[in-house]
Every structure is written in C-alpha cells, then in structure tokens.
Amino acid sequence: MPQICELNTLPPKIRFAIVVAEWNRNITDKLLAGAVETLTAAGVPDENIDIAWVPGSWEIPVAVQRMADTCRYAAIIALGAVIKGETAHDRAINDGVTHGLMRIAIEHSLPVMLGVLMCDTLEQAIHRAGGNVGNKGVECAEAALKMARLLPALPTH
C-alpha cells in the first residue's frame, strides 16, 4: 500500500499570516472573517494568526514577501478583490499579483494561498465572499491548513 505523506495533526505553535487588501473592504472583510474562523476552528489560537492590512491588491505581494522572509509562518493567505472596470487595469493587477505570489511561494517553499478575487462584477465578488458560491477566504484557510500538515511530512533531500 502506498504511503500517504501528511501529518494527522498540526505542528504545535504553528503560525499563519493573512495579508488582506483594504480596497473593496466590503468584500475583503468577509474573506478575512471566513479565513480566521476556519483557522481558529481547526485549533489555531488567535495569537498565532498575524494579519497585515495593505491598501489594495497590488500591494499584497510586498507584504507577503516581507512576512515570508521571517520564516515564521506555515502558510500565508493573500486576500483581496479586484473587480473589472472600464479599462484593462484589473488585468495588470491580477497578473502582477498572481505572478508575484507564485514567485514568493516557490522561492520560500512556502504555501501562499491566492485568495484575491478576480471578478467581472461586484455581484460575482459578493457571491465568492460568503454568497452562493462559498467564501474564498474559507477555501484558502482550508488549503493552508492542509499544506501545513503536508509540507513537514515531505522529504527535503
């Protein structure tokens, strides 16, 4: 039988970081609430969750990079909401944020959860922040918890 690489429990004193954008705060507040509730329900104490607010989604990678550099966290959750406007500005932000977060994750061998909504309309964002499509903050926290159990069980050499 193949061996499953995953820890059954979270390592003790595990820490998570959440970087959340203030722009579209009516959406990001709900994403943050879902992420925090999911982490605490899994047994992560409030004091082991660090939250950093940034002005908008464009600034998320810089804060994630700084937090990743500390090597304190089992995972970092990035939360934001970019909603399409009349120009292509949203595409530039989405591409930059996505590529930046992936680069940080790979360079640090650190799970960086992409919880930045990239929607065409405010209605789509509402549906993904606790509406009828779920809550991306919850999904990212669940993925962060799974990765926090997986990575310590994987070989490093």
Secondary structure in CASP SS format (residue, H / E / C, confidence):
PFRMAT SS
TARGET T0000
AUTHOR 0000-0000-0000
METHOD secondary structure of the structure
MODEL  1
M C 1.00
P C 1.00
Q C 1.00
I C 1.00
C C 1.00
E C 1.00
L C 1.00
N C 1.00
T C 1.00
L C 1.00
P C 1.00
P C 1.00
K C 1.00
I C 1.00
R C 1.00
F E 1.00
A E 1.00
I E 1.00
V E 1.00
V E 1.00
A E 1.00
E C 1.00
W C 1.00
N C 1.00
R H 1.00
N H 1.00
I H 1.00
T H 1.00
D H 1.00
K H 1.00
L H 1.00
L H 1.00
A H 1.00
G H 1.00
A H 1.00
V H 1.00
E H 1.00
T H 1.00
L H 1.00
T H 1.00
A H 1.00
A C 1.00
G C 1.00
V C 1.00
P C 1.00
D H 1.00
E H 1.00
N H 1.00
I E 1.00
D E 1.00
I E 1.00
A E 1.00
W E 1.00
V E 1.00
P C 1.00
G C 1.00
S H 1.00
W H 1.00
E H 1.00
I H 1.00
P H 1.00
V H 1.00
A H 1.00
V H 1.00
Q H 1.00
R H 1.00
M H 1.00
A H 1.00
D H 1.00
T C 1.00
C C 1.00
R C 1.00
Y C 1.00
A C 1.00
A E 1.00
I E 1.00
I E 1.00
A E 1.00
L E 1.00
G E 1.00
A E 1.00
V E 1.00
I E 1.00
K C 1.00
G C 1.00
E C 1.00
T C 1.00
A C 1.00
H H 1.00
D H 1.00
R H 1.00
A H 1.00
I H 1.00
N H 1.00
D H 1.00
G H 1.00
V H 1.00
T H 1.00
H H 1.00
G H 1.00
L H 1.00
M H 1.00
R H 1.00
I H 1.00
A H 1.00
I H 1.00
E H 1.00
H H 1.00
S C 1.00
L C 1.00
P C 1.00
V E 1.00
M E 1.00
L E 1.00
G E 1.00
V E 1.00
L E 1.00
M E 1.00
C E 1.00
D C 1.00
T C 1.00
L H 1.00
E H 1.00
Q H 1.00
A H 1.00
I H 1.00
H H 1.00
R H 1.00
A E 1.00
G E 1.00
G E 1.00
N C 1.00
V C 1.00
G E 1.00
N E 1.00
K H 1.00
G H 1.00
V H 1.00
E H 1.00
C H 1.00
A H 1.00
E H 1.00
A H 1.00
A H 1.00
L H 1.00
K H 1.00
M H 1.00
A H 1.00
R H 1.00
L H 1.00
L H 1.00
P H 1.00
A H 1.00
L C 1.00
P C 1.00
T C 1.00
H C 1.00
END
